[in-house]
């Protein structure tokens, strides 16, 4: 028998003995329990230490382990390494401190006072200014849909809608000028840090820019600053003038809404506040969601822009000025106890791309150990084996003890990864059933360590050690009588129990309360809430309890919603569509929809489950699902519904024209812009929009 197994079995055998001693001799039992607690700590330390000291482990590595906010073990304490993207933890922590979780950026659209005064005959005699507020997530729907996994973003279409409405309210439909992008919030206009030298070394390698590891930085950018954007990161184009590129994107959005703009977009400073009239402003998603985007998905562009905003609020938005201000803020946050660890910190950028950054393991672990498990910072981490950068890296398969039917439930582990050519890092946190909270950090350095892979043995062993810490002793109650084990135990990934037998419902994560990312006064909020109350609102991520209202909805989820609403019976999934696996959580819904004759897939033999739908495609799918008549003689027109055949942007010979008309007659849609009688047939359907369509629909 292996020594470690003997030790575990010995501990298990001692537990009931300790209970008997407690009944007869309380003092002896207390001593025994203290001894066992010490042994459990030794086991915890041993399992974490083994992750970084076994055969093949990097020679240059540090490890720090905290238990309930206190340091428990460290090795390589004096070592300081490039933390790679674990640097984002520090950026996120300072951002939440300086700006707060509810803080937002505002992108403004305005026109000059003189231009507005001179407007006549529906023509604005001047430019329209798009003024950047630093929002790093401002995106078009097509760019948001390019990410395989949905991530929070600010929808630029909302600003375009508001600006169009504001102009039309003044009778303006023509701009005899240009859309002008203003990026003056961050005056240094640093696009990247390739040319920044420190002691002769560049802060960034040129390859980071060439491969688009970060977009070009600007206080005004749409789609991470890329124009045009492609389906893959490496295919994106980096414009020399990012503000002009953002103006061009916004110009296109306005023209899609029927505005005529006579001059080409450009970049320039907007008139001062007292010489311009604000048409509309768009608030970004809150900082809590921006931090989630940074950490769960390790978003470099967002991280760098957040650092700039920290610097802006501290008086210097340049890279060097912002990094210095952020380091000083972190020092104040962590206090004197972290002075030694702060001495190891070298802060040069916000994302961790720079090999000149330096951090020790104690500082990385301390950042998480100082947070509660339900804090914004911890909830924004990727969940091992579930989400983000750790989606494909969970704990090693559990092995049940001899005679047990199954292994014990394991802890959820949330962590931030970091990887550069020569650096590998992981910092995470897990909450045990008894209320103990384990925080840990590992940073290793080795030439081309990146070749070990994104789920290398060290990462997996650390995650496994944290997941398996379920053996600690029961903790004493707090002063208020509540057991520590009753506290929130970290990010949950288990779906609520379902009472419905509809296809695939048990495999999908459902929201059981109003999602945090749907504004209560939003136009689609009531529809989303009705889905929640009906137990039929899908979360957009396995771990985050979010609805992602502005992200395009995938075809697979549309199938699930329709089947849930129509209560269709499950159908065989075998060999139905070549791109839908039998164990796909949405396979049953897709099959049921196909057998009901609602869909034949996206093309020959395929369903394209992860693709998004245009509004026109959605109309045809919804009409078939609801059995709505598509002939124009139907008298089922909803109250206030427009004449569907007169949608200005729907061609009479479009294959979807009849379905769009049927939705309008049934009162399910009034189009995307009632003032201009548009349906926006080529715009992708968002999750929130689809909730409203479902809410207004009635099965026939």
C-alpha positions as CSV (number, residue, x, y, z in Angstrom):
1,X,0.0,0.0,0.0
2,X,1.3,3.5,-0.9
3,X,2.3,5.7,2.0
4,X,-0.2,8.5,1.1
5,X,-3.1,6.0,0.9
6,X,-2.0,4.5,4.3
7,X,-2.1,7.9,5.8
8,X,-5.5,8.8,4.4
9,X,-7.0,5.5,5.6
10,X,-5.4,6.0,9.0
11,X,-7.0,9.4,9.3
12,X,-10.4,8.0,8.3
13,X,-10.1,5.3,11.0
14,X,-9.2,7.9,13.6
15,X,-12.3,10.0,13.1
16,X,-14.9,7.7,14.8
17,X,-12.4,7.1,17.6
18,X,-12.2,10.8,18.2
19,X,-16.0,11.0,18.5
20,X,-16.1,8.2,21.1
21,X,-13.4,9.9,23.2
22,X,-15.3,13.2,23.0
23,X,-18.3,11.6,24.7
24,X,-16.3,10.2,27.6
25,X,-13.4,12.5,28.0
26,X,-14.0,16.0,26.5
27,X,-10.5,17.3,27.2
28,X,-8.9,14.2,25.6
29,X,-11.3,14.5,22.7
30,X,-10.3,18.2,22.2
31,X,-6.6,17.2,22.1
32,X,-7.4,14.4,19.7
33,X,-9.3,16.8,17.4
34,X,-6.5,19.3,17.4
35,X,-4.1,16.6,16.5
36,X,-6.4,15.5,13.6
37,X,-6.8,19.1,12.5
38,X,-3.0,19.4,12.3
39,X,-2.8,16.2,10.2
40,X,-5.5,17.5,7.9
41,X,-3.5,20.6,7.4
42,X,-0.4,18.5,6.7
43,X,-2.3,16.6,4.1
44,X,-3.5,19.8,2.4
45,X,0.0,21.2,2.3
46,X,1.4,17.9,1.0
47,X,-1.1,17.7,-1.9
48,X,-0.5,21.3,-3.0
49,X,3.3,20.9,-2.6
50,X,3.3,17.7,-4.6
51,X,1.8,19.6,-7.6
52,X,5.0,21.7,-8.0
53,X,7.7,19.3,-6.8
54,X,7.1,16.0,-8.6
55,X,9.0,14.6,-11.5
56,X,9.0,17.0,-14.5
57,X,8.0,20.1,-12.4
58,X,9.7,23.3,-13.4
59,X,12.9,24.1,-11.4
60,X,12.0,27.8,-11.0
61,X,8.6,27.8,-9.3
62,X,6.9,29.4,-6.3
63,X,3.8,28.3,-4.4
64,X,1.7,30.1,-1.8
65,X,-1.2,28.6,0.1
66,X,-3.7,30.4,2.3
67,X,-6.4,28.9,4.5
68,X,-9.2,31.2,5.7
69,X,-7.3,34.3,4.9
70,X,-4.1,33.3,6.7
71,X,-0.9,32.0,5.1
72,X,-0.6,28.3,5.5
73,X,2.4,27.3,3.4
74,X,4.8,28.8,0.9
75,X,7.8,27.6,-1.1
76,X,10.1,29.7,-3.3
77,X,9.0,32.7,-1.2
78,X,11.8,35.0,-2.4
79,X,11.2,34.2,-6.1
80,X,9.5,36.7,-8.3
81,X,8.4,35.8,-11.8
82,X,6.5,37.2,-14.8
83,X,2.9,36.4,-13.7
84,X,1.5,36.5,-17.3
85,X,-2.3,37.0,-17.2
86,X,-2.4,36.5,-13.4
87,X,-1.5,40.2,-13.6
88,X,-5.1,40.8,-14.5
89,X,-6.1,39.9,-10.9
90,X,-4.2,43.0,-9.7
91,X,-5.7,45.2,-12.4
92,X,-9.2,44.0,-11.7
93,X,-8.8,44.4,-7.9
94,X,-7.6,48.0,-8.2
95,X,-10.4,48.8,-10.8
96,X,-13.1,47.6,-8.4
97,X,-11.4,49.6,-5.6
98,X,-11.0,52.9,-7.6
99,X,-14.2,52.8,-9.7
100,X,-16.6,50.3,-7.9
101,X,-18.5,47.4,-9.3
102,X,-21.4,49.6,-10.6
103,X,-19.2,52.1,-12.4
104,X,-19.9,52.6,-16.1
105,X,-18.3,54.4,-19.1
106,X,-20.4,56.7,-21.3
107,X,-20.0,57.1,-25.0
108,X,-21.6,60.3,-26.2
109,X,-23.0,61.5,-29.5
110,X,-23.3,65.2,-30.1
111,X,-23.6,68.0,-32.7
112,X,-22.3,71.5,-32.7
113,X,-24.7,74.2,-31.5
114,X,-24.2,76.2,-34.7
115,X,-24.9,73.2,-36.9
116,X,-28.1,72.5,-35.1
117,X,-29.2,76.1,-35.3
118,X,-28.6,76.1,-39.0
119,X,-30.4,72.8,-39.7
120,X,-33.3,73.2,-42.2
121,X,-35.2,71.1,-44.7
122,X,-34.2,67.9,-42.8
123,X,-30.5,68.6,-43.2
124,X,-27.9,69.0,-40.4
125,X,-25.3,71.5,-41.7
126,X,-22.3,70.1,-39.9
127,X,-20.7,67.0,-38.3
128,X,-21.9,64.5,-35.8
129,X,-19.4,63.8,-33.0
130,X,-18.9,60.4,-31.4
131,X,-17.0,61.1,-28.2
132,X,-15.3,58.2,-26.5
133,X,-15.6,57.6,-22.8
134,X,-13.1,54.8,-22.7
135,X,-15.6,51.9,-22.9
136,X,-13.5,48.8,-23.9
137,X,-16.5,46.6,-24.7
138,X,-18.4,48.7,-27.2
139,X,-19.2,46.3,-30.0
140,X,-21.5,45.6,-33.0
141,X,-23.6,42.4,-32.9
142,X,-21.6,40.8,-35.6
143,X,-18.4,41.2,-33.7
144,X,-19.9,39.9,-30.4
145,X,-21.2,36.9,-32.3
146,X,-17.7,36.1,-33.5
147,X,-16.7,34.8,-30.0
148,X,-17.3,31.1,-29.5
149,X,-18.4,31.8,-25.9
150,X,-20.6,34.8,-25.1
151,X,-19.0,37.6,-23.1
152,X,-20.5,40.8,-21.8
153,X,-20.4,43.8,-24.0
154,X,-22.0,47.2,-24.7
155,X,-24.2,47.2,-27.8
156,X,-23.3,50.0,-30.2
157,X,-26.7,49.5,-31.9
158,X,-28.4,51.0,-28.9
159,X,-26.6,54.3,-29.3
160,X,-27.3,54.3,-33.0
161,X,-31.0,53.8,-32.3
162,X,-31.0,56.7,-29.8
163,X,-29.1,59.0,-32.1
164,X,-31.4,58.3,-35.0
165,X,-34.5,58.9,-32.9
166,X,-33.0,62.2,-31.6
167,X,-32.3,63.4,-35.1
168,X,-35.6,62.4,-36.5
169,X,-37.4,64.1,-33.6
170,X,-35.8,67.3,-34.9
171,X,-36.8,66.4,-38.4
172,X,-33.3,65.6,-39.5
173,X,-32.6,62.7,-41.9
174,X,-29.5,64.0,-43.7
175,X,-26.1,65.0,-42.2
176,X,-24.3,67.3,-44.5
177,X,-21.0,66.5,-42.7
178,X,-19.3,63.5,-41.3
179,X,-19.3,61.3,-38.3
180,X,-16.2,62.4,-36.3
181,X,-14.5,60.3,-33.7
182,X,-13.1,62.0,-30.6
183,X,-10.6,59.9,-28.5
184,X,-9.3,62.8,-26.4
185,X,-10.1,61.3,-23.1
186,X,-6.7,59.5,-23.1
187,X,-4.6,62.2,-24.9
188,X,-1.4,60.1,-25.2
189,X,-3.1,57.9,-27.7
190,X,-0.9,54.9,-27.0
191,X,-1.9,52.1,-29.5
192,X,0.3,49.4,-28.0
193,X,3.5,49.2,-26.0
194,X,5.9,47.7,-28.5
195,X,7.9,51.0,-28.8
196,X,8.0,51.5,-25.0
197,X,11.5,50.6,-23.9
198,X,12.6,50.0,-20.3
199,X,16.4,49.6,-19.9
200,X,16.5,48.8,-23.6
201,X,13.8,46.1,-23.4
202,X,10.4,46.6,-25.1
203,X,7.5,46.4,-22.8
204,X,5.7,44.3,-25.5
205,X,7.0,42.0,-28.1
206,X,6.1,43.1,-31.7
207,X,4.5,39.7,-32.2
208,X,1.8,40.6,-29.7
209,X,0.7,43.4,-32.0
210,X,1.2,41.4,-35.2
211,X,-1.0,38.5,-33.9
212,X,-3.6,40.8,-32.3
213,X,-3.1,39.6,-28.8
214,X,-4.4,43.0,-27.9
215,X,-6.4,45.4,-30.1
216,X,-5.2,48.9,-30.8
217,X,-5.9,51.1,-27.7
218,X,-8.1,54.2,-27.8
219,X,-10.6,56.1,-25.6
220,X,-13.0,55.6,-28.6
221,X,-13.0,52.1,-30.2
222,X,-15.7,49.8,-31.4
223,X,-15.0,46.0,-31.8
224,X,-11.8,46.1,-29.8
225,X,-10.5,48.7,-32.3
226,X,-10.4,46.4,-35.3
227,X,-11.7,47.6,-38.6
228,X,-12.7,45.5,-40.4
229,X,-13.0,42.6,-38.1
230,X,-12.9,39.0,-39.3
231,X,-14.1,35.6,-38.0
232,X,-10.7,35.0,-36.2
233,X,-8.5,37.1,-34.1
234,X,-5.5,36.9,-36.4
235,X,-7.6,38.0,-39.4
236,X,-8.6,41.3,-37.8
237,X,-7.2,44.5,-39.3
238,X,-5.6,47.2,-37.1
239,X,-6.4,50.7,-38.4
240,X,-3.8,53.4,-37.9
241,X,-6.5,55.8,-36.8
242,X,-8.7,53.9,-34.3
243,X,-11.1,56.8,-33.6
244,X,-11.7,57.2,-37.3
245,X,-12.4,53.5,-37.6
246,X,-14.9,53.7,-34.8
247,X,-16.6,56.7,-36.6
248,X,-16.8,54.6,-39.7
249,X,-18.5,51.7,-37.8
250,X,-21.0,54.2,-36.3
251,X,-21.5,55.8,-39.7
252,X,-22.5,52.4,-41.1
253,X,-24.9,51.8,-38.2
254,X,-26.6,55.1,-38.8
255,X,-27.0,54.5,-42.5
256,X,-28.5,51.1,-41.8
257,X,-31.2,53.1,-40.0
258,X,-31.9,55.3,-43.0
259,X,-29.7,58.3,-42.2
260,X,-27.9,59.9,-45.1
261,X,-24.3,61.1,-44.3
262,X,-22.6,63.0,-47.0
263,X,-19.0,63.1,-45.9
264,X,-16.5,60.4,-45.0
265,X,-15.9,59.7,-41.4
266,X,-12.8,61.1,-39.7
267,X,-11.2,61.7,-36.3
268,X,-10.9,65.1,-34.6
269,X,-11.7,66.8,-31.3
270,X,-15.4,67.6,-30.6
271,X,-16.4,71.2,-29.7
272,X,-16.2,72.0,-26.0
273,X,-19.2,71.0,-23.9
274,X,-20.7,74.5,-24.0
275,X,-20.6,74.5,-27.8
276,X,-22.2,71.2,-28.5
277,X,-25.6,69.6,-28.0
278,X,-25.8,66.1,-26.7
279,X,-28.0,63.8,-28.8
280,X,-27.6,60.7,-26.8
281,X,-25.3,58.9,-24.4
282,X,-24.7,55.1,-24.0
283,X,-23.7,53.7,-20.6
284,X,-21.5,50.7,-20.8
285,X,-22.1,47.4,-19.0
286,X,-21.0,47.8,-15.3
287,X,-17.5,47.4,-14.1
288,X,-18.5,44.1,-12.5
289,X,-19.2,42.6,-15.9
290,X,-16.1,44.2,-17.4
291,X,-14.0,42.5,-14.8
292,X,-15.8,39.2,-15.6
293,X,-14.8,39.7,-19.2
294,X,-11.2,40.4,-18.2
295,X,-10.8,37.4,-15.9
296,X,-13.1,34.7,-17.2
297,X,-11.9,35.1,-20.8
298,X,-8.5,36.7,-20.1
299,X,-9.3,39.7,-22.3
300,X,-6.1,41.6,-22.9
301,X,-7.6,44.7,-24.7
302,X,-10.2,45.2,-21.9
303,X,-7.5,44.9,-19.2
304,X,-5.3,47.5,-20.8
305,X,-8.2,49.9,-21.3
306,X,-9.2,49.4,-17.6
307,X,-5.7,50.2,-16.5
308,X,-5.8,53.4,-18.6
309,X,-9.1,54.4,-16.9
310,X,-7.6,53.8,-13.5
311,X,-4.8,56.1,-14.5
312,X,-7.2,58.7,-15.9
313,X,-9.0,58.9,-12.6
314,X,-5.7,59.2,-10.8
315,X,-4.5,61.9,-13.1
316,X,-2.3,60.2,-15.7
317,X,-3.7,57.7,-18.3
318,X,-0.4,56.8,-19.9
319,X,0.8,53.3,-19.4
320,X,3.6,54.2,-17.1
321,X,1.5,56.7,-15.1
322,X,-1.5,54.3,-14.8
323,X,0.7,51.4,-13.7
324,X,2.4,53.5,-11.0
325,X,-0.9,54.7,-9.7
326,X,-2.4,51.2,-9.7
327,X,0.6,49.8,-7.8
328,X,0.3,52.6,-5.2
329,X,-3.5,51.9,-4.8
330,X,-2.9,48.1,-4.4
331,X,-0.3,48.9,-1.7
332,X,-2.8,50.9,0.3
333,X,-5.5,48.2,-0.2
334,X,-3.4,45.3,1.2
335,X,-1.7,47.3,4.0
336,X,1.6,46.8,5.8
337,X,1.2,43.0,6.1
338,X,1.8,42.8,2.4
339,X,4.8,45.1,2.3
340,X,7.3,42.3,1.6
341,X,5.2,40.9,-1.2
342,X,4.5,44.3,-2.7
343,X,8.3,44.8,-2.8
344,X,8.4,42.0,-5.4
345,X,5.9,43.7,-7.6
346,X,6.9,45.3,-10.9
347,X,3.9,46.6,-12.8
348,X,4.3,47.6,-16.4
349,X,1.0,46.8,-18.1
350,X,-2.6,45.9,-17.3
351,X,-2.9,42.5,-19.0
352,X,0.2,40.7,-18.1
353,X,1.5,40.4,-21.7
354,X,4.7,42.1,-20.7
355,X,7.6,39.9,-19.7
356,X,8.9,42.8,-17.6
357,X,6.0,42.4,-15.1
358,X,7.0,40.7,-11.9
359,X,5.1,39.3,-8.9
360,X,5.7,36.6,-6.2
361,X,3.2,33.9,-5.3
362,X,2.3,35.4,-2.0
363,X,1.0,38.6,-3.6
364,X,-1.1,36.6,-6.1
365,X,-2.6,34.3,-3.5
366,X,-3.1,37.2,-1.0
367,X,-5.2,39.1,-3.6
368,X,-7.7,36.2,-3.5
369,X,-7.4,35.3,0.1
370,X,-8.4,38.9,1.1
371,X,-11.7,38.5,-0.8
372,X,-14.9,36.8,0.2
373,X,-15.9,33.9,-2.0
374,X,-19.0,35.8,-3.2
375,X,-17.0,38.9,-4.1
376,X,-17.1,40.3,-7.6
377,X,-13.4,39.5,-8.1
378,X,-13.9,35.8,-7.2
379,X,-17.1,35.4,-9.0
380,X,-15.4,36.7,-12.2
381,X,-12.8,34.0,-12.3
382,X,-13.0,31.0,-14.7
383,X,-14.4,27.9,-13.1
384,X,-12.2,24.8,-13.6
385,X,-13.7,22.4,-16.1
386,X,-16.6,24.7,-16.8
387,X,-15.9,28.2,-18.1
388,X,-13.5,30.6,-19.8
389,X,-9.8,29.8,-19.9
390,X,-10.4,26.7,-17.7
391,X,-13.3,25.2,-19.6
392,X,-11.1,22.3,-20.6
393,X,-9.1,22.0,-17.4
394,X,-10.9,20.5,-14.5
395,X,-9.7,18.3,-11.6
396,X,-8.4,14.9,-12.3
397,X,-11.1,12.2,-12.3
398,X,-12.1,11.3,-8.8
399,X,-11.3,7.9,-7.4
400,X,-13.8,6.4,-5.0
401,X,-12.4,4.8,-1.8
402,X,-12.7,1.0,-1.7
403,X,-16.2,-0.1,-1.0
404,X,-17.8,3.3,-1.8
405,X,-20.3,3.5,-4.5
406,X,-19.0,6.9,-5.7
407,X,-16.5,9.6,-4.9
408,X,-17.5,12.3,-2.6
409,X,-18.7,15.7,-4.1
410,X,-15.9,18.0,-4.8
411,X,-15.3,21.7,-4.3
412,X,-15.8,24.2,-7.2
413,X,-12.5,25.7,-8.0
414,X,-12.3,29.2,-9.6
415,X,-9.0,30.5,-10.8
416,X,-7.1,32.9,-13.1
417,X,-4.6,31.4,-15.6
418,X,-1.5,33.0,-17.0
419,X,0.7,31.9,-19.9
420,X,3.6,33.4,-21.8
421,X,6.3,31.5,-23.7
422,X,8.5,31.2,-20.6
423,X,5.9,31.7,-17.8
424,X,3.0,29.7,-16.5
425,X,0.8,30.8,-13.6
426,X,-2.4,29.8,-11.8
427,X,-4.1,31.6,-8.9
428,X,-7.4,30.3,-7.5
429,X,-9.8,29.8,-4.7
430,X,-12.1,27.0,-3.4
431,X,-14.6,26.8,-0.6
432,X,-14.9,23.5,1.4
433,X,-18.1,22.1,2.8
434,X,-17.1,23.0,6.3
435,X,-16.7,26.7,5.4
436,X,-12.9,26.7,5.0
437,X,-11.7,28.8,2.1
438,X,-8.4,27.8,0.3
439,X,-6.6,30.3,-1.8
440,X,-3.4,29.4,-3.8
441,X,-1.0,30.7,-6.4
442,X,1.7,29.1,-8.5
443,X,4.0,30.9,-10.9
444,X,6.7,29.0,-12.8
445,X,9.4,30.0,-15.2
446,X,11.0,27.8,-17.8
447,X,12.1,28.3,-21.4
448,X,9.1,27.5,-23.7
449,X,7.0,26.3,-20.8
450,X,4.0,27.2,-22.8
451,X,4.5,24.0,-24.7
452,X,3.3,22.0,-21.7
453,X,-0.2,23.1,-22.6
454,X,-3.1,25.0,-21.1
455,X,-3.9,22.1,-18.8
456,X,-0.4,21.0,-17.8
457,X,0.2,18.6,-14.9
458,X,1.0,21.4,-12.5
459,X,-2.2,23.2,-13.2
460,X,-4.4,20.1,-13.0
461,X,-2.7,18.9,-9.8
462,X,-3.3,22.3,-8.1
463,X,-7.0,22.3,-9.2
464,X,-7.4,18.7,-8.0
465,X,-5.9,19.5,-4.6
466,X,-8.3,22.4,-4.1
467,X,-11.3,20.4,-5.4
468,X,-10.5,17.5,-3.0
469,X,-10.2,19.6,0.1
470,X,-13.4,18.2,1.6
471,X,-11.8,16.4,4.6
472,X,-11.2,19.4,7.0
473,X,-12.6,19.4,10.5
474,X,-16.0,20.9,11.3
475,X,-15.5,24.6,12.4
476,X,-16.9,26.1,15.5
477,X,-20.0,28.4,15.2
478,X,-19.5,32.2,14.9
479,X,-20.7,34.5,17.7
480,X,-24.1,34.8,16.1
481,X,-24.6,31.1,16.2
482,X,-24.4,30.5,12.5
483,X,-22.1,27.7,11.5
484,X,-19.3,28.8,9.2
485,X,-20.3,26.0,6.9
486,X,-23.6,27.8,6.2
487,X,-21.9,30.6,4.4
488,X,-21.9,31.0,0.7
489,X,-19.5,28.3,-0.6
490,X,-18.3,29.8,-3.9
491,X,-19.5,29.8,-7.5
492,X,-22.2,27.2,-8.0
493,X,-22.3,25.2,-11.3
494,X,-25.2,22.9,-10.6
495,X,-28.6,23.6,-12.3
496,X,-31.7,23.8,-10.2
497,X,-33.9,20.8,-10.2
498,X,-36.4,20.7,-13.1
499,X,-39.9,19.5,-12.9
500,X,-40.5,19.4,-16.7
501,X,-39.8,16.5,-18.9
502,X,-39.2,18.6,-22.0
503,X,-36.1,17.7,-24.0
504,X,-32.7,18.6,-22.6
505,X,-34.0,20.8,-19.9
506,X,-32.2,18.9,-17.2
507,X,-28.9,19.4,-19.1
508,X,-29.3,23.2,-19.4
509,X,-28.5,25.7,-16.6
510,X,-31.7,27.7,-15.8
511,X,-31.9,31.0,-14.0
512,X,-34.0,30.8,-10.9
513,X,-33.9,34.6,-10.1
514,X,-33.7,37.9,-12.0
515,X,-30.3,38.0,-13.7
516,X,-27.9,40.8,-12.6
517,X,-27.2,41.9,-16.2
518,X,-30.8,42.7,-17.2
519,X,-31.7,46.3,-16.3
520,X,-35.0,46.4,-14.4
521,X,-36.3,49.2,-16.6
522,X,-35.1,47.8,-19.9
523,X,-37.6,47.3,-22.6
524,X,-37.0,43.5,-22.6
525,X,-36.8,43.1,-18.8
526,X,-40.5,42.0,-18.3
527,X,-40.2,39.3,-21.0
528,X,-37.0,38.0,-19.4
529,X,-38.5,38.0,-16.0
530,X,-41.5,36.0,-17.3
531,X,-39.1,33.4,-18.6
532,X,-37.4,33.2,-15.2
533,X,-40.7,32.8,-13.3
534,X,-41.7,30.1,-15.7
535,X,-38.5,28.2,-15.1
536,X,-37.5,28.6,-18.7
537,X,-34.7,31.2,-18.8
538,X,-31.3,29.8,-19.9
539,X,-28.2,31.3,-18.4
540,X,-25.6,32.3,-21.0
541,X,-22.7,30.6,-19.1
542,X,-22.4,27.5,-16.9
543,X,-21.1,29.4,-13.9
544,X,-22.2,33.0,-14.2
545,X,-25.8,33.6,-13.2
546,X,-26.2,35.9,-16.2
547,X,-28.6,36.1,-19.1
548,X,-26.3,38.1,-21.5
549,X,-29.3,40.1,-22.9
550,X,-27.3,41.8,-25.7
551,X,-25.5,38.8,-27.1
552,X,-26.9,37.0,-30.2
553,X,-28.8,33.8,-29.3
554,X,-27.5,30.5,-30.8
555,X,-29.7,28.3,-32.9
556,X,-29.5,25.5,-30.4
557,X,-31.0,27.6,-27.7
558,X,-33.7,28.9,-30.0
559,X,-34.6,25.3,-30.5
560,X,-34.7,24.7,-26.8
561,X,-37.0,27.7,-26.1
562,X,-39.4,26.7,-28.9
563,X,-39.6,23.1,-27.7
564,X,-40.1,24.2,-24.1
565,X,-42.9,26.7,-25.1
566,X,-44.7,24.2,-27.4
567,X,-44.1,21.2,-25.1
568,X,-43.0,19.0,-28.0
569,X,-42.1,15.5,-27.3
570,X,-38.5,14.3,-27.4
571,X,-37.4,12.6,-30.6
572,X,-34.6,10.2,-31.6
573,X,-31.3,12.2,-32.1
574,X,-29.2,9.5,-33.8
575,X,-27.8,10.6,-37.2
576,X,-30.3,13.4,-37.5
577,X,-27.8,16.2,-38.0
578,X,-24.1,15.6,-38.6
579,X,-23.0,18.5,-36.4
580,X,-25.2,17.7,-33.4
581,X,-23.7,15.1,-31.1
582,X,-26.1,12.7,-29.4
583,X,-24.9,13.8,-26.0
584,X,-25.2,17.5,-26.8
585,X,-27.4,19.1,-24.1
586,X,-29.6,20.6,-26.8
587,X,-29.8,17.5,-29.0
588,X,-33.2,16.4,-27.8
589,X,-34.7,19.9,-28.5
590,X,-33.2,20.1,-31.9
591,X,-34.5,16.7,-32.8
592,X,-38.0,17.5,-31.5
593,X,-38.1,20.6,-33.5
594,X,-37.0,18.8,-36.7
595,X,-39.5,16.0,-36.2
596,X,-42.3,18.6,-35.8
597,X,-41.4,20.0,-39.2
598,X,-40.2,23.3,-37.9
599,X,-36.6,23.1,-39.1
600,X,-34.7,21.2,-41.7
601,X,-31.3,22.6,-40.4
602,X,-29.1,25.3,-41.8
603,X,-28.0,23.3,-44.9
604,X,-27.7,19.7,-46.1
605,X,-27.6,17.5,-43.1
606,X,-26.4,20.2,-40.7
607,X,-28.1,22.3,-38.0
608,X,-25.3,24.8,-37.2
609,X,-26.2,24.8,-33.5
610,X,-23.8,27.5,-32.4
611,X,-24.6,29.9,-35.2
612,X,-26.8,32.9,-34.6
613,X,-30.0,33.8,-36.4
614,X,-30.8,37.0,-38.3
615,X,-34.2,38.5,-37.5
616,X,-35.5,37.4,-40.8
617,X,-34.4,33.8,-40.2
618,X,-35.9,33.9,-36.8
619,X,-39.2,35.1,-38.2
620,X,-39.5,32.1,-40.5
621,X,-38.6,29.7,-37.7
622,X,-41.1,31.3,-35.3
623,X,-43.9,31.4,-37.8
624,X,-43.5,27.7,-38.6
625,X,-43.3,26.8,-34.9
626,X,-46.4,28.7,-34.0
627,X,-48.4,27.7,-37.1
628,X,-49.1,31.2,-38.2
629,X,-50.7,31.8,-41.6
630,X,-48.4,33.6,-44.0
631,X,-51.0,34.8,-46.5
632,X,-51.9,38.5,-46.4
633,X,-55.6,37.9,-46.2
634,X,-55.4,36.9,-42.6
635,X,-57.5,39.0,-40.2
636,X,-55.3,38.1,-37.2
637,X,-53.5,41.5,-37.1
638,X,-52.5,42.5,-33.6
639,X,-53.6,45.9,-32.2
640,X,-51.3,48.6,-33.4
641,X,-49.4,46.3,-35.8
642,X,-47.9,47.9,-38.9
643,X,-48.6,47.0,-42.5
644,X,-45.9,44.3,-42.7
645,X,-45.7,44.5,-46.4
646,X,-44.5,48.1,-46.1
647,X,-41.4,47.5,-44.0
648,X,-39.0,49.7,-45.9
649,X,-36.1,47.3,-45.6
650,X,-37.9,44.0,-46.4
651,X,-37.8,43.1,-50.1
652,X,-41.0,41.6,-51.4
653,X,-39.1,38.8,-53.1
654,X,-37.3,37.8,-49.9
655,X,-37.8,34.2,-48.9
656,X,-38.6,35.5,-45.4
657,X,-41.0,38.3,-46.4
658,X,-44.2,36.3,-45.8
659,X,-43.0,35.2,-42.3
660,X,-42.1,38.7,-41.3
661,X,-45.5,39.9,-42.4
662,X,-47.2,37.1,-40.5
663,X,-45.4,38.1,-37.3
664,X,-46.5,41.7,-37.7
665,X,-50.1,40.7,-38.3
666,X,-50.1,38.5,-35.2
667,X,-48.8,41.5,-33.2
668,X,-45.5,39.7,-32.4
669,X,-43.4,42.4,-33.9
670,X,-43.7,46.1,-34.8
671,X,-40.2,46.1,-36.4
672,X,-36.9,47.4,-35.1
673,X,-37.8,51.0,-35.7
674,X,-41.4,52.0,-35.8
675,X,-40.6,55.6,-36.9
676,X,-38.8,54.4,-40.0
677,X,-41.0,51.3,-40.6
678,X,-37.9,49.0,-40.6
679,X,-37.6,45.4,-39.5
680,X,-33.8,45.1,-39.7
681,X,-34.0,41.7,-41.3
682,X,-30.2,41.1,-41.4
683,X,-29.5,42.1,-37.7
684,X,-28.8,39.2,-35.4
685,X,-31.4,38.4,-32.8
686,X,-30.2,39.0,-29.2
687,X,-31.2,36.9,-26.2
688,X,-33.3,39.7,-24.8
689,X,-35.1,40.4,-28.2
690,X,-35.9,36.7,-28.5
691,X,-37.4,36.7,-25.0
692,X,-39.8,39.5,-26.1
693,X,-40.7,37.6,-29.2
694,X,-41.5,34.6,-27.2
695,X,-43.5,36.6,-24.7
696,X,-45.8,38.0,-27.4
697,X,-46.1,34.7,-29.2
698,X,-49.1,32.4,-28.7
699,X,-48.9,28.8,-29.9
700,X,-51.7,27.9,-32.4
